[in-house]
Amino acid sequence: MDILEISHVSKSFGSNKVIDDLSFSVPEHSVFGFIGKNGAGKTTTMKMVLGLLKADEGEIFVNGEKVSFGQNHTNRFIGYLPDVPEFYGFMTPMEYLMMCGEITGMPGKQVKEKSAELLQLVGLAEAKKRIRGFSRGMKQRMGIAQALLNSPRLLICDEPTSALDPIGRKEILDILHSVKKHTTVIFSTHILSDVERICDRIAFLHEGSSVRSRTLEEIRGIRRGDGIVVEFLKQEEASHFLELYGDGAQGEGTMVTVYDRAGNAMDRIMEVLLYNHISVQRIERLEPTLEDLFLEVAAK
């Protein structure tokens, strides 16, 4: 089942069309990366999912129920972590979560047990100081605990690792990955290495439209085999290979790169090497990175 469905959604601010016929879905118990450069419309999309902005066109469904602007009935399924979470700085983590639980109407005993469990999960169980003294990373972890307090079906995180150091980013990503057995996680980001680390599925957002929305392996497979590197023992052998292979190969020194557009380059390489008795030091198929794919999408 898809926990989130976005169907042909468009949104403009005046003459500026931020979201243009956007469609994608997020299956349950996955970590979904919503990728786009700054200003691509990621936060605008998240706010429409939360009912905080009205879509000009299209429909959004959370857990099978339609999202309506200005109403929060679908938000009972959602936990939300903004890019810069704010708290009452004079409270301790436990005090703050207890207050949030009381506001939502959770029984006191349940709130206390759930708060203790979540503070343990995010590594703040021993943090007794006031929230005002927290680092940026600690506040992000506190925000995740708050967002998970109502055991949401969908956890939305808007740029959760931005402005964090490498250790802080790893801590947040580890937490998000660990909770997917209990909830579905969707997080927007422009940091591609974060997506490669924990996501099952991704959607590229470019100029307000979803260009590709597939599993990470399917996305990588779009360009798998684009390049094959052949390293020769001598430059003369590399030059000889280039002459024999023809179009689709480029060389520099003892290295030759073959661009495999038709999917049969490896067979052709082996044929040329075998029948001409040319020795090689290394043959390696290049694995496309998410950055390569993103730059390709952005260039279209």
MARLUMPA-877318 format. One record per residue (C-alpha): residue number from 1; z, y, x; residue in one letter. Coordinates in pm, 1 decimal. Each point is the difference from the previous one (the first is absolute). Example, Ala and Ser with C-alpha at 12.3 -4.5 7.8 and 13.67 -1.06 7.14 Angstrom:
<bados>
@pos->1; Z->780.0; Y->-450.0; X->1230.0; code->A
@pos->2; Z->-66.0; Y->344.0; X->137.0; code->S
</bados>
This chain:
<bados>
@pos->1; Z->0.0; Y->0.0; X->0.0; code->M
@pos->2; Z->-72.8; Y->355.1; X->112.5; code->D
@pos->3; Z->313.7; Y->215.4; X->-7.2; code->I
@pos->4; Z->-205.9; Y->321.5; X->34.8; code->L
@pos->5; Z->-348.7; Y->70.2; X->-136.5; code->E
@pos->6; Z->-182.1; Y->327.4; X->58.7; code->I
@pos->7; Z->-326.1; Y->21.7; X->-192.8; code->S
@pos->8; Z->-261.3; Y->275.0; X->44.6; code->H
@pos->9; Z->258.8; Y->273.1; X->58.4; code->V
@pos->10; Z->-106.6; Y->354.1; X->85.9; code->S
@pos->11; Z->207.7; Y->310.3; X->66.6; code->K
@pos->12; Z->-98.4; Y->358.2; X->76.5; code->S
@pos->13; Z->196.8; Y->310.4; X->88.3; code->F
@pos->14; Z->-222.9; Y->282.4; X->-114.0; code->G
@pos->15; Z->-341.9; Y->-54.8; X->154.3; code->S
@pos->16; Z->141.1; Y->-235.5; X->266.0; code->N
@pos->17; Z->-49.0; Y->-365.1; X->-99.3; code->K
@pos->18; Z->272.4; Y->-188.6; X->185.2; code->V
@pos->19; Z->-42.2; Y->-343.9; X->-159.3; code->I
@pos->20; Z->-346.5; Y->-114.8; X->-107.6; code->D
@pos->21; Z->-40.2; Y->-316.2; X->-211.1; code->D
@pos->22; Z->270.6; Y->-189.8; X->189.0; code->L
@pos->23; Z->52.9; Y->-368.1; X->-86.3; code->S
@pos->24; Z->210.2; Y->-271.1; X->163.8; code->F
@pos->25; Z->271.7; Y->-249.5; X->-90.7; code->S
@pos->26; Z->311.4; Y->-127.5; X->174.9; code->V
@pos->27; Z->102.4; Y->-366.5; X->-48.9; code->P
@pos->28; Z->363.9; Y->-98.6; X->-32.8; code->E
@pos->29; Z->209.4; Y->-87.5; X->306.6; code->H
@pos->30; Z->-234.6; Y->159.2; X->248.8; code->S
@pos->31; Z->30.6; Y->283.8; X->248.2; code->V
@pos->32; Z->-285.9; Y->236.2; X->-80.4; code->F
@pos->33; Z->-112.8; Y->268.5; X->240.1; code->G
@pos->34; Z->-154.4; Y->313.0; X->-152.0; code->F
@pos->35; Z->-184.9; Y->155.7; X->292.3; code->I
@pos->36; Z->-145.1; Y->345.8; X->33.6; code->G
@pos->37; Z->6.2; Y->298.4; X->229.8; code->K
@pos->38; Z->227.0; Y->292.5; X->-79.9; code->N
@pos->39; Z->-123.2; Y->178.0; X->-313.4; code->G
@pos->40; Z->-197.9; Y->-300.3; X->-125.9; code->A
@pos->41; Z->190.2; Y->-10.9; X->-330.3; code->G
@pos->42; Z->259.0; Y->-270.5; X->64.8; code->K
@pos->43; Z->301.9; Y->198.4; X->-122.7; code->T
@pos->44; Z->-194.5; Y->126.3; X->-302.0; code->T
@pos->45; Z->-74.6; Y->-361.1; X->-93.9; code->T
@pos->46; Z->365.2; Y->-100.3; X->38.0; code->M
@pos->47; Z->109.9; Y->286.5; X->-224.4; code->K
@pos->48; Z->-245.3; Y->-106.2; X->-269.7; code->M
@pos->49; Z->136.6; Y->-355.7; X->16.7; code->V
@pos->50; Z->348.0; Y->146.5; X->-54.5; code->L
@pos->51; Z->-118.2; Y->209.9; X->-295.0; code->G
@pos->52; Z->74.7; Y->324.7; X->184.3; code->L
@pos->53; Z->-364.4; Y->110.7; X->-2.9; code->L
@pos->54; Z->-252.2; Y->-42.3; X->-277.8; code->K
@pos->55; Z->-325.6; Y->-175.6; X->83.6; code->A
@pos->56; Z->-311.4; Y->180.1; X->-122.2; code->D
@pos->57; Z->-175.2; Y->-330.9; X->-59.8; code->E
@pos->58; Z->79.6; Y->-371.0; X->21.3; code->G
@pos->59; Z->303.9; Y->-216.8; X->-63.4; code->E
@pos->60; Z->295.6; Y->-130.1; X->200.6; code->I
@pos->61; Z->205.0; Y->-306.8; X->-91.0; code->F
@pos->62; Z->330.9; Y->-109.9; X->151.4; code->V
@pos->63; Z->109.6; Y->-355.3; X->-80.8; code->N
@pos->64; Z->-257.7; Y->-2.5; X->-281.3; code->G
@pos->65; Z->126.7; Y->320.4; X->-165.9; code->E
@pos->66; Z->-203.8; Y->320.3; X->-4.4; code->K
@pos->67; Z->136.7; Y->296.7; X->193.4; code->V
@pos->68; Z->27.8; Y->320.8; X->-204.9; code->S
@pos->69; Z->37.9; Y->345.7; X->150.1; code->F
@pos->70; Z->343.7; Y->151.9; X->-60.6; code->G
@pos->71; Z->153.2; Y->-328.1; X->-110.6; code->Q
@pos->72; Z->196.7; Y->-235.0; X->220.6; code->N
@pos->73; Z->5.5; Y->-328.5; X->-192.2; code->H
@pos->74; Z->-207.2; Y->-178.4; X->269.9; code->T
@pos->75; Z->224.5; Y->137.5; X->275.2; code->N
@pos->76; Z->264.2; Y->-258.7; X->-89.9; code->R
@pos->77; Z->-220.2; Y->-240.6; X->197.6; code->F
@pos->78; Z->-29.9; Y->232.2; X->301.2; code->I
@pos->79; Z->207.0; Y->97.1; X->301.0; code->G
@pos->80; Z->-127.1; Y->308.2; X->184.4; code->Y
@pos->81; Z->50.2; Y->125.7; X->355.0; code->L
@pos->82; Z->-152.3; Y->346.8; X->59.6; code->P
@pos->83; Z->-119.2; Y->99.0; X->344.0; code->D
@pos->84; Z->307.0; Y->222.4; X->48.6; code->V
@pos->85; Z->289.5; Y->-138.9; X->-208.5; code->P
@pos->86; Z->281.8; Y->238.1; X->-90.6; code->E
@pos->87; Z->365.9; Y->-87.7; X->-57.2; code->F
@pos->88; Z->335.1; Y->162.4; X->-63.1; code->Y
@pos->89; Z->101.7; Y->38.6; X->361.8; code->G
@pos->90; Z->374.4; Y->13.4; X->-70.4; code->F
@pos->91; Z->-1.3; Y->-361.8; X->-127.0; code->M
@pos->92; Z->25.0; Y->-327.9; X->190.9; code->T
@pos->93; Z->-272.9; Y->-261.5; X->-56.2; code->P
@pos->94; Z->222.3; Y->-205.6; X->-231.8; code->M
@pos->95; Z->105.3; Y->305.1; X->-200.6; code->E
@pos->96; Z->-359.1; Y->106.8; X->-47.1; code->Y
@pos->97; Z->-122.6; Y->-341.6; X->-115.4; code->L
@pos->98; Z->298.0; Y->-33.7; X->-234.7; code->M
@pos->99; Z->-91.9; Y->333.8; X->-157.2; code->M
@pos->100; Z->-365.1; Y->-103.2; X->-38.9; code->C
@pos->101; Z->102.5; Y->-328.0; X->-161.5; code->G
@pos->102; Z->226.6; Y->176.7; X->-247.2; code->E
@pos->103; Z->-280.4; Y->239.4; X->-95.1; code->I
@pos->104; Z->-229.4; Y->-293.2; X->-82.6; code->T
@pos->105; Z->270.5; Y->-165.1; X->-209.9; code->G
@pos->106; Z->67.3; Y->-300.3; X->222.8; code->M
@pos->107; Z->346.4; Y->-159.7; X->-44.9; code->P
@pos->108; Z->248.5; Y->113.6; X->266.4; code->G
@pos->109; Z->54.6; Y->-344.3; X->152.8; code->K
@pos->110; Z->-372.7; Y->-65.0; X->19.3; code->Q
@pos->111; Z->-64.6; Y->337.1; X->162.6; code->V
@pos->112; Z->262.1; Y->-62.8; X->267.0; code->K
@pos->113; Z->-128.8; Y->-348.4; X->80.6; code->E
@pos->114; Z->-364.4; Y->110.3; X->3.8; code->K
@pos->115; Z->76.5; Y->308.0; X->212.2; code->S
@pos->116; Z->184.2; Y->-208.7; X->259.6; code->A
@pos->117; Z->-287.6; Y->-249.2; X->8.3; code->E
@pos->118; Z->-261.6; Y->271.3; X->47.7; code->L
@pos->119; Z->194.6; Y->187.3; X->267.4; code->L
@pos->120; Z->23.4; Y->-328.1; X->189.2; code->Q
@pos->121; Z->-376.1; Y->-51.1; X->-42.1; code->L
@pos->122; Z->-88.3; Y->342.6; X->141.5; code->V
@pos->123; Z->255.1; Y->-10.4; X->279.7; code->G
@pos->124; Z->237.9; Y->264.8; X->-134.3; code->L
@pos->125; Z->291.2; Y->-219.4; X->-104.2; code->A
@pos->126; Z->213.3; Y->136.7; X->282.9; code->E
@pos->127; Z->-111.5; Y->361.5; X->-38.5; code->A
@pos->128; Z->309.6; Y->179.7; X->-133.5; code->K
@pos->129; Z->-98.8; Y->355.5; X->89.7; code->K
@pos->130; Z->-146.3; Y->252.0; X->-241.3; code->R
@pos->131; Z->-373.3; Y->-13.1; X->-65.5; code->I
@pos->132; Z->-43.2; Y->353.1; X->140.6; code->R
@pos->133; Z->57.1; Y->-148.6; X->346.0; code->G
@pos->134; Z->-274.1; Y->-262.3; X->-35.6; code->F
@pos->135; Z->-309.7; Y->-8.4; X->217.4; code->S
@pos->136; Z->-347.8; Y->3.5; X->-158.4; code->R
@pos->137; Z->-24.0; Y->-378.0; X->36.1; code->G
@pos->138; Z->340.3; Y->-56.3; X->-159.4; code->M
@pos->139; Z->-100.6; Y->219.9; X->-293.3; code->K
@pos->140; Z->-316.3; Y->-203.1; X->-48.0; code->Q
@pos->141; Z->205.8; Y->-320.1; X->-5.7; code->R
@pos->142; Z->241.3; Y->163.2; X->-243.2; code->M
@pos->143; Z->-296.9; Y->91.1; X->-218.6; code->G
@pos->144; Z->-118.6; Y->-359.8; X->-7.2; code->I
@pos->145; Z->346.0; Y->-115.1; X->-108.7; code->A
@pos->146; Z->-0.5; Y->256.2; X->-281.4; code->Q
@pos->147; Z->-353.0; Y->-99.8; X->-108.7; code->A
@pos->148; Z->98.6; Y->-367.9; X->-17.0; code->L
@pos->149; Z->321.9; Y->57.8; X->-194.8; code->L
@pos->150; Z->-151.8; Y->-83.0; X->-339.3; code->N
@pos->151; Z->-176.5; Y->-314.4; X->133.9; code->S
@pos->152; Z->-348.5; Y->146.3; X->-63.8; code->P
@pos->153; Z->-313.3; Y->-207.6; X->-51.1; code->R
@pos->154; Z->-191.0; Y->256.3; X->207.3; code->L
@pos->155; Z->125.3; Y->197.9; X->300.3; code->L
@pos->156; Z->-211.7; Y->307.2; X->79.2; code->I
@pos->157; Z->45.8; Y->161.8; X->341.0; code->C
@pos->158; Z->-182.9; Y->321.2; X->86.7; code->D
@pos->159; Z->-55.4; Y->22.2; X->377.2; code->E
@pos->160; Z->327.3; Y->-185.3; X->76.9; code->P
@pos->161; Z->-46.3; Y->-6.9; X->377.8; code->T
@pos->162; Z->-139.2; Y->347.1; X->63.4; code->S
@pos->163; Z->193.0; Y->204.0; X->259.5; code->A
@pos->164; Z->202.4; Y->-304.0; X->109.5; code->L
@pos->165; Z->24.7; Y->-123.6; X->357.1; code->D
@pos->166; Z->-132.8; Y->-353.0; X->79.8; code->P
@pos->167; Z->341.7; Y->-163.0; X->-48.2; code->I
@pos->168; Z->53.8; Y->175.9; X->-333.5; code->G
@pos->169; Z->-347.9; Y->-99.4; X->-118.1; code->R
@pos->170; Z->59.3; Y->-362.7; X->88.5; code->K
@pos->171; Z->331.5; Y->-1.6; X->-187.3; code->E
@pos->172; Z->-161.7; Y->138.6; X->-317.0; code->I
@pos->173; Z->-295.5; Y->-238.8; X->19.0; code->L
@pos->174; Z->227.3; Y->-300.6; X->50.6; code->D
@pos->175; Z->199.3; Y->97.6; X->-311.1; code->I
@pos->176; Z->-313.1; Y->45.7; X->-212.2; code->L
@pos->177; Z->-137.5; Y->-334.7; X->112.3; code->H
@pos->178; Z->329.1; Y->-175.1; X->-75.2; code->S
@pos->179; Z->21.2; Y->118.3; X->-362.6; code->V
@pos->180; Z->-344.2; Y->-116.4; X->-115.6; code->K
@pos->181; Z->138.8; Y->-332.9; X->-124.2; code->K
@pos->182; Z->201.2; Y->200.0; X->-254.3; code->H
@pos->183; Z->-235.8; Y->288.7; X->-74.3; code->T
@pos->184; Z->-351.5; Y->128.2; X->62.2; code->T
@pos->185; Z->-30.7; Y->271.5; X->262.9; code->V
@pos->186; Z->-270.6; Y->266.8; X->9.3; code->I
@pos->187; Z->17.2; Y->261.6; X->270.1; code->F
@pos->188; Z->-235.1; Y->281.9; X->86.0; code->S
@pos->189; Z->-59.4; Y->79.9; X->362.9; code->T
@pos->190; Z->-242.0; Y->129.6; X->260.0; code->H
@pos->191; Z->161.3; Y->-210.3; X->276.0; code->I
@pos->192; Z->-233.4; Y->-298.4; X->24.5; code->L
@pos->193; Z->215.0; Y->-208.4; X->234.2; code->S
@pos->194; Z->273.5; Y->-7.8; X->-266.2; code->D
@pos->195; Z->-245.7; Y->-146.1; X->-250.1; code->V
@pos->196; Z->-120.6; Y->-266.4; X->240.8; code->E
@pos->197; Z->359.5; Y->-104.3; X->65.3; code->R
@pos->198; Z->118.6; Y->-81.5; X->-353.1; code->I
@pos->199; Z->-269.2; Y->40.8; X->-269.6; code->C
@pos->200; Z->-164.3; Y->-280.2; X->-197.3; code->D
@pos->201; Z->-252.0; Y->225.5; X->-173.1; code->R
@pos->202; Z->-129.0; Y->350.2; X->62.4; code->I
@pos->203; Z->-208.4; Y->269.5; X->-165.8; code->A
@pos->204; Z->-180.6; Y->273.5; X->191.2; code->F
@pos->205; Z->10.0; Y->339.0; X->-172.5; code->L
@pos->206; Z->-275.1; Y->234.8; X->111.0; code->H
@pos->207; Z->-98.7; Y->320.9; X->-177.5; code->E
@pos->208; Z->198.4; Y->-104.8; X->-305.2; code->G
@pos->209; Z->-163.3; Y->-338.1; X->-47.5; code->S
@pos->210; Z->104.1; Y->-351.6; X->97.0; code->S
@pos->211; Z->-268.7; Y->-116.1; X->238.8; code->V
@pos->212; Z->129.4; Y->-349.7; X->62.5; code->R
@pos->213; Z->290.2; Y->-188.0; X->-157.1; code->S
@pos->214; Z->47.3; Y->-353.4; X->127.2; code->R
@pos->215; Z->228.7; Y->-222.7; X->201.0; code->T
@pos->216; Z->46.7; Y->97.4; X->362.9; code->L
@pos->217; Z->-195.7; Y->-304.5; X->116.5; code->E
@pos->218; Z->-286.7; Y->75.5; X->-238.6; code->E
@pos->219; Z->-13.7; Y->357.0; X->126.7; code->I
@pos->220; Z->-9.6; Y->-117.0; X->359.2; code->R
@pos->221; Z->-263.3; Y->-258.9; X->-89.0; code->G
@pos->222; Z->-238.8; Y->272.1; X->-113.9; code->I
@pos->223; Z->-74.5; Y->77.5; X->364.0; code->R
@pos->224; Z->113.3; Y->-322.6; X->166.7; code->R
@pos->225; Z->-244.9; Y->-88.4; X->272.5; code->G
@pos->226; Z->-143.6; Y->351.6; X->33.9; code->D
@pos->227; Z->37.6; Y->-27.3; X->374.0; code->G
@pos->228; Z->-3.0; Y->-277.5; X->258.8; code->I
@pos->229; Z->82.5; Y->81.3; X->361.5; code->V
@pos->230; Z->-157.3; Y->-209.4; X->276.4; code->V
@pos->231; Z->131.1; Y->50.4; X->353.1; code->E
@pos->232; Z->-215.4; Y->-123.1; X->287.3; code->F
@pos->233; Z->87.3; Y->-80.8; X->358.5; code->L
@pos->234; Z->-269.4; Y->230.9; X->139.1; code->K
@pos->235; Z->-169.2; Y->315.1; X->-124.0; code->Q
@pos->236; Z->-340.3; Y->-157.0; X->68.7; code->E
@pos->237; Z->81.0; Y->-281.0; X->-244.8; code->E
@pos->238; Z->105.5; Y->252.1; X->-265.0; code->A
@pos->239; Z->-327.7; Y->190.5; X->44.8; code->S
@pos->240; Z->-199.9; Y->-322.4; X->-21.1; code->H
@pos->241; Z->180.5; Y->-95.7; X->-322.7; code->F
@pos->242; Z->-72.0; Y->342.2; X->-152.4; code->L
@pos->243; Z->-373.1; Y->-42.0; X->69.2; code->E
@pos->244; Z->-4.4; Y->-345.5; X->-157.1; code->L
@pos->245; Z->214.2; Y->81.6; X->-303.7; code->Y
@pos->246; Z->-186.1; Y->314.0; X->-107.9; code->G
@pos->247; Z->111.1; Y->229.5; X->-282.7; code->D
@pos->248; Z->363.3; Y->-1.3; X->-110.4; code->G
@pos->249; Z->157.1; Y->-17.3; X->346.7; code->A
@pos->250; Z->133.8; Y->275.2; X->224.6; code->Q
@pos->251; Z->127.2; Y->-31.9; X->355.1; code->G
@pos->252; Z->207.6; Y->180.3; X->258.2; code->E
@pos->253; Z->60.4; Y->-159.9; X->338.6; code->G
@pos->254; Z->85.7; Y->-367.4; X->-49.0; code->T
@pos->255; Z->90.6; Y->49.7; X->-368.6; code->M
@pos->256; Z->-240.5; Y->-45.7; X->-291.6; code->V
@pos->257; Z->84.3; Y->69.1; X->-364.4; code->T
@pos->258; Z->-207.8; Y->-167.5; X->-270.0; code->V
@pos->259; Z->10.5; Y->143.9; X->-351.9; code->Y
@pos->260; Z->1.6; Y->-281.3; X->-251.8; code->D
@pos->261; Z->-145.4; Y->153.8; X->-316.5; code->R
@pos->262; Z->-166.9; Y->-317.2; X->-129.9; code->A
@pos->263; Z->286.9; Y->-235.5; X->82.0; code->G
@pos->264; Z->-200.0; Y->-221.5; X->238.9; code->N
@pos->265; Z->53.0; Y->182.2; X->331.1; code->A
@pos->266; Z->225.9; Y->-266.5; X->153.2; code->M
@pos->267; Z->-266.0; Y->-268.9; X->-46.1; code->D
@pos->268; Z->-259.5; Y->228.0; X->156.5; code->R
@pos->269; Z->230.7; Y->83.4; X->293.8; code->I
@pos->270; Z->68.2; Y->-365.6; X->74.6; code->M
@pos->271; Z->-368.2; Y->-83.0; X->-23.5; code->E
@pos->272; Z->-96.7; Y->269.7; X->250.8; code->V
@pos->273; Z->277.9; Y->-101.0; X->241.3; code->L
@pos->274; Z->-71.8; Y->-371.7; X->-21.3; code->L
@pos->275; Z->-376.1; Y->3.8; X->33.7; code->Y
@pos->276; Z->4.8; Y->251.1; X->283.7; code->N
@pos->277; Z->293.3; Y->-153.3; X->190.2; code->H
@pos->278; Z->198.6; Y->324.5; X->9.4; code->I
@pos->279; Z->370.1; Y->-25.8; X->82.4; code->S
@pos->280; Z->260.0; Y->210.5; X->-179.7; code->V
@pos->281; Z->361.0; Y->86.6; X->70.1; code->Q
@pos->282; Z->106.5; Y->73.6; X->-358.1; code->R
@pos->283; Z->-129.5; Y->11.5; X->-358.5; code->I
@pos->284; Z->219.9; Y->173.9; X->-256.7; code->E
@pos->285; Z->-58.6; Y->83.1; X->-365.9; code->R
@pos->286; Z->143.1; Y->343.4; X->-77.7; code->L
@pos->287; Z->249.1; Y->16.0; X->-287.3; code->E
@pos->288; Z->-43.9; Y->325.7; X->-195.9; code->P
@pos->289; Z->314.5; Y->206.3; X->-29.1; code->T
@pos->290; Z->110.6; Y->174.1; X->-316.3; code->L
@pos->291; Z->-61.5; Y->330.3; X->179.6; code->E
@pos->292; Z->-364.4; Y->-98.6; X->57.8; code->D
@pos->293; Z->-41.4; Y->-81.8; X->-368.2; code->L
@pos->294; Z->172.7; Y->317.8; X->-114.8; code->F
@pos->295; Z->-217.5; Y->217.9; X->222.1; code->L
@pos->296; Z->-307.0; Y->-181.1; X->-129.8; code->E
@pos->297; Z->104.2; Y->65.3; X->-359.0; code->V
@pos->298; Z->82.3; Y->364.6; X->70.9; code->A
@pos->299; Z->-338.3; Y->53.5; X->161.8; code->A
@pos->300; Z->-191.9; Y->-109.4; X->-312.2; code->K
</bados>
